[in-house]
Amino acid sequence: MYHLDRVQSSWRTLLTPRERILFVCTANIDRSRTAEDLYAEDPRYEVRSAGVAPFAAVPVTRDILLWADRVFVLNEHEDQHRTLIRIRFPDVDCPIVDLDIEDNWRRGHPELVALLLRRLRPHLGAPEQGRDEAQ
């Protein structure tokens, strides 16, 4: 029975499209990349990250915004992430959530990870590992 349950679960995962999540900060180096790292192996989501600055590792584009089902910006108050997206891409209407996380930490810093998890949990739940790795 265990094998059949795994097969059914695998098929359900294949047939259910994953929600596409985009994390956006300024340079796409620390905050948005850490958020992407947290949910990269989550079978519920397909995640990417980008930055609003011209020098960003992966700059925000119209195509990546159209790809996303939901967008999480890291800090509207100080960095105007949501405002910059709306100004540059007025024809793209996607849900944008501000996580209000300042640019105070390097990628993967434990305090940044804890803060991201607290702010994202109400929206995405806790990150889950893929079924094969968890078993």
N, C-alpha and C positions, 0 to 999 in steps of 0.2 A: 504493500500500500504506500510506503514511503516514496518509492520510485515514481509511482503514478502521481502523487501529490506534487513532487518536484517538476514532473513533466507538465502538469496542468498549470502550475505557477509560472514556469518558463514561458509557456504559450501565452498566458495572460499578460505577462510582461512584454512580449513581442507584439501583441495585438493592441496594447494600450499605448497610445503615443505619449511620450514624456513631455511634460511642460517645459518650455524653453525659457530660461532665466538668464538675464543679463545684469551683471554688476558693473557699475560705473563710478569711477573716482576721477581724479585729475590726471595722473600720469600713467595709470594702469601698471603700477609697480608694486605697491604695498597693500593698500586696503582692498581694492576690488579683486586683486589676485588672491589674497588670503580668503576672501569669501568664495571665490571660484574653487580654490583648493578644498575648502570645507565640504562642498556639495558635489565635487567632481565624480565621486563614485556612487552617488545616490541614484538608485534605479528609477526614481520618480521624476528626475529632472535631467535635462540637458543644459549645461551651464557654460557661459562664456563671460569674459570681462573685457572692458575697454576703458579708455580715458577721454576726457573732453579737451585736454590740452593738445596743441599741434604736435608736440614732442612725445605724446603718449606712446607707449610700447605698441598698443593696438588702439588706434584712434576710433572714436565713435563714428559710425557711418550710417547713412540712411538704411542700407541693406541690413546691417546688424540690428538696428532698431525694428525693422519690419520682421526680422526673424524672431524676435523675442515676443513671448506671450506676456511677460512682466519684466519691468526694469526696476532695479533697486539702485538709487544713487546714494553715495556715502555721506554727502554733506551739502545740503542746499544753503543753509544759513551762512556758512563761511566761504564756500567754494562755488556756489550758484550752479551746481551740476544740473538740476532740473531746468532751471531758467535757460542755461546755455543750450541744452537739448531742444527745448521748445523754440528758441530763437533760430537756431540753425536748421531745424527740421520741422517747420510749422505744419506740414502736411502729414506728418506721422503722428497718429493718435494711439499711443500705447499707455497702459497704466504705469505710473511712476510712483514709487514709494521712497521717501527720504528716510534713511537710517540714522541721520544726525550723528555721524562718527567723524571726529576731527582727525586730521592727518598728523598724529602724534607717535605712530609706531611703525616699525619695519615689518615687512612681510612675515607672517607666521608668529609674531610676538604673542606670548600667552595672554597678555591683557587684551590685545586686539581680537584674538580668537574668542575669548570669553565674552567680550562686548558684542561682537558679531553674532554669536550664538544667541545671546539674550535678545537682540533686536530682530533677528531673523526667525526665531522659533515661532512667534505668533503668526507669521506669514507662510513659512515653509515647513514648520516642524523641525525637530532635531535631525541632523544629517543621518542618513541610513547608509550602510555598506551594501554593496551588491550581494545577492543571495549566495553566490558561489563562494565568496570570500568569508561570509559569516558562518557557513556550515562546515 
